[in-house]
Amino acid sequence: MLKRYGATLGVGPVDVEVREGEFLTLLGPSGCGKTTTLHVVAGLLFPDEGQVLLGGRDITRLDPQHRDMGVVFQNYALFPHKTVFENVAFGLRMRKIPRDDIARRVAQMLELVGLPGVESRLPGQLSGGQRQRVAVARALVIEPSILLLDEPLSNLDAVLRKRMRLDLRDLQQRLGIAAIFVTHDQDEAFEMSDRVVLLNRGRIEQSGTPEELYDDPATRFAAEFIGETNLIEGIVAAAGGAMVTVDTPDGGRYDAFAPDGRLRSGDAVYVMIRPERLDLAAERPAGIVALPAAVTKRIFAGDIITFEVRTDRGLLLRSSKPSIAEYRALTPGSRVWAVVRDCRALPRDGSGGA
Amino acid sequence: MTEAAGRFGRLLLAPIGLLYLIALLAPISFFLVMSVFRYSALDLWVPTVTGENFRRLLGEPYHRAIIVRTLKIALFTTVGCLALGYPLAWYLARTRSAWRGVLLFLVIAPLMTGVIVRTYGWIVLLGSEGTVNSLLRGLGLIDRPLKILHTELAVLIALVHILLPYMVFPLFSALAGQDPDLERAAHTLGASRARTFLEVTLPLSQPGIFMGSALVFTLTAGAVVTPALMGGKDVRMLGQTIYELTMSTLNWPLASAVAFVLVLCQLGILLLYFGSGRRAA
């Protein structure tokens, strides 16, 4: 299966391809064009240019009712005047499926989403989580070629949201159906997806597996939108292979990964250090770059403690550490050595910024 | 709501409650009582209880015809407003055009001119020397002017036009309040535009249909000026009948009986509306 389009609806060009059985997420801040992209795929919007291909067939101008795509909307869009059964049966009725088959398939699908026995209730009588499951059942019962999900978890409370993530991912894997998921929540995107497409201002910023996006952000926007990060401006002093040496204005010198090998001596870059890869040590470690610093802030989140430290040369850095005795002892004012375990060099030009 | 807020709320409702008491309950009780009094040419009425007024009203073909005609015109006006108003309300609710505000204003604008002005407008258009007849004759389609004015059709046309805003607004708010994703969802599930309308849009606009219909029906049934001007002596309705019985014939007991029947019809429609409204909710 293949979908590809470039649209200009204040969006695009965007090229997205979903493979069979793949869970793809469109991730981005509000207004980045992710819902528009989903609507184009579903046929709810026709792009001014570009194509939507389904298994090689051009469906760009095909009306949504002929596309066989299951869509779950942000507010679920359950028909409030129809019972749960009628909601789930709707797509089957439109396909003129025999009555007995409809009853059987609706019951099976409600069983599958873990909601048996609510057939005769109206959507207004269900909880948010139940409504979400009905919406998923209604989209899946027509055995669509692809499942499209428009921020389906954003209206649930935090605990439920976490559970539904896993349930939804489970269901998608069991059915082996391709899915496009739209969200602004990076945790959601990472936990659920095989691949993530990061959108910004109607354009693709970067796409790849969650690991690729986290480890090798292509731009400053990607680095800052996904996870926490420390960015230090610098200039490449020496380049060679997958490693570059970067000098920073505070007099620092970092050996940074630059996997694409495109950086040259003299390029303006950011040194990117993820907070969990910045260690805080009481003693100066041997054989590794370490910056003398003082803790300025301590943010306790239960499992993780995030520290803000200021190096003696004036850099403000964040470090997140497990909540164990060694780190619990650190408080604002504590003297530490900030140890850079691993850092990346990120080109500074054309980075979009945030 | 807290107890204090409840008490405060009731206090705020006091003026309107007083107004209703004086302007609605008092006259209704007045004509309820009057409708069973005996008519007297000398004293206007004598306070002896009689069923004669209702017997005349429901027994005499002349009066029965007026009741039937009133209900018929009210029904047709309601259907006419619904047929013309629904597409308009739907368009207004769905359009993204920058003109939406202007169009909404144009829908209300007629309410700002008086009923009489608009009715005279229709007389100019529909009279035997009116615009419509002149045009048809000029085109050679007819030899003698058509009699449009002073027919039920004329009353109907004018009432539909005048009462259209009362239909459009409830429909508009019912349609505009619908989540646009509902129609999208129906499409993605395989429903054509027509099916989506019948299965989703129409049933969900039901409260607006009931509200608009109840408004238009009760306003038509009680209309006085427009039927009088457009229908003349030939198309008599309950409103005019009450007016004439009260002001010229001075048969107040019979007038009260007519008013009683009219209010009963309107109340029936309103009960039907609220009954179905509660079922829908």
Interface residues (C-beta under 8 A of the other chain):
Chain A: A42 G43 L44 D63 P64 Q65 H66 R67 D68 M69 G70 V71 F73 Q74 N75 A77 L78 F79 P80 H81 F90 G91 M94 R95 R138 A139 I142
Chain B: D179 D181 L182 R184 A185 A186 H187 T188 L189 G190 A191 S192 R195 E199 V200 P203 L204 A280
